[in-house]
Amino acid sequence: MIRIGLTGSIGMGKSTVAKMFVRAGVPLFDADAEVHRLQGRNGRLVAAIEAAFPGTAGEHGIDRAVLSKYVLGDREALRRLERIIHPAVAESRRIFLRRHRSRPLVVLDIPLLFEKKGWRQVDATVVVSAPAWKQARRVLARPNMNPAKLRHIRSLQVPDHIKRSRADFVIDNGGSIDRTRARIRHLITCLLAHGVRYCQHA
């Protein structure tokens, strides 16, 4: 099994690329989706998060808007939250890998792959990238987003140019969807036929 670690800074189109891998038949573990599930209605982390951050739990699980007010700009609060979430996500990832152990290729969609040293747990890293102006335009079009919040999020993430320099493969998502899709298909075909090292130099 080749384990691909997929990442990309906010607004780069990582979710779009992740869907392309899935449509190409590659199993995907989505860390963000797993966090939503663990924090959602009847999620097993709801009680622990509510205990650490009172007032965040409601009928539908953790209110992410309320939780964000606790951790935005407070690194200690963020670390406290991560100590609750990360072990549970890691366990879910281990279950996913066991379930798909017979597959030749899987993708682990990990937003903070480089920030939290997740690259050590994969065989190859794929970074989704796009021009900074396009990134900003995409992010600022989201509800409840503003330039100050974008700057803060960027400050928590490894800069895009550093991610690109550390990646085994870079997916340029600044052009057309068809071009991005073609790049994904080419990468999958190469990895399945030749492995990571060959494809890095192909």
Buried (B, 14 or more C-beta within 10 A) or exposed (E): EBBBBBBBBBBBBBBBBBBBBBEBEBBBBBBBBBBBBBBBEEBEBBEBBBEBBEEBBEEEBBBEEBBEBBBEEEEEBBEBBBEBBBEBBEEBBEEBBEEBEEEEBBBBBBBBBBBEEBBEBBBBBBBBBBBBEBBBEBBEEEEEBEEEBBEEBBEEBBEBEEBBEBBBBBBBBBEEEEEBBEBBBEBBEBBEEEEBEEBEEE
